[in-house]
Amino acid sequence: MNKAHYIIFHPDHARQQTTVQATVMVHDQILKNWNGNIYVDRIGIGNEDPFVFNDPWLYSYCHASQLRRNFRQDNNYLQAGSKIFFVSGQQADKGFLTIDTVFLIGGVQPWENKPNLKLPVKYQKHFHDNKSILWRRHFRFPFHGSHATVSHTYEADLWQKNKTDFSFLPLDENNERVSIPFDKFSNDLLNKIVGKVKGKYPVLLSDSEINIITTQIEKRIATKVLKIITSNLAVTSKKAKC
């Protein structure tokens, strides 16, 4: 049975380029001290979601209430093995699927919400720890009035040696986000995507549709950013964005 997979549109004003040192894959070769620019949620203006400056990467909030998060008999909900493409909303308006993050779910951590909201058990040690970047830049926002309906934190399945499917940030030969014209997709997939672009609603995808998009990414990709080692920015977020 199909798992749930999604395209999630992000506004460009909520994204930024930042310079990092990272482990990357360039044409199937691993480079462990690569320096370059990546596209991430803006640092310093709110929760960073997905948050890629951690191992594993985390996703908890943006559009999450619109996704299939809970168990279903048909298996069509977010779970380990589900894939999420985070893409530019503005580029979608122009007819391009411009992807900054390919997020393969490796684990799901439920939040406690009765009688009071609590972090997932695995991450409760970060609660109100202002020395923790996970608290400052990702986890604290539901306790400050934003995203109070959060129910799950999704952990990315990151690259390891001999692993064939994993999360990554895709860059093309020009070190820009991989961008796919809509006309490269079948009519059914094209219509499904276009029908969600105006309202920037998440696009629910089947296993076969995920494979179609993945094939198009692989044709255009030069660098897969796998793990971030250091960043030139380290600031405290102040408000929620998405």
Secondary structure, DSSP 4 states (H G I P E B T S, - for coil): -PPPEEEEEE-GGGEEEEEEEEEEEETTEEEEEEEEEEEEEPTTSS--SSB-SSSS-EE-STTGGGS--S--TT--S--TT-EEEEEEHHHHHTTEEEEEEEEEEEEEEEPB-SSS-B--GGGGGGTT-TT-HHIIIIISGGGGTSSTT--EEEEE----TT--S--BEEE-TTSSBEEEEGGGS-HHHHHHHHHHHTTT--EEE-HHHHHHHHHHHHHH-SEEEEEEEEES------S---
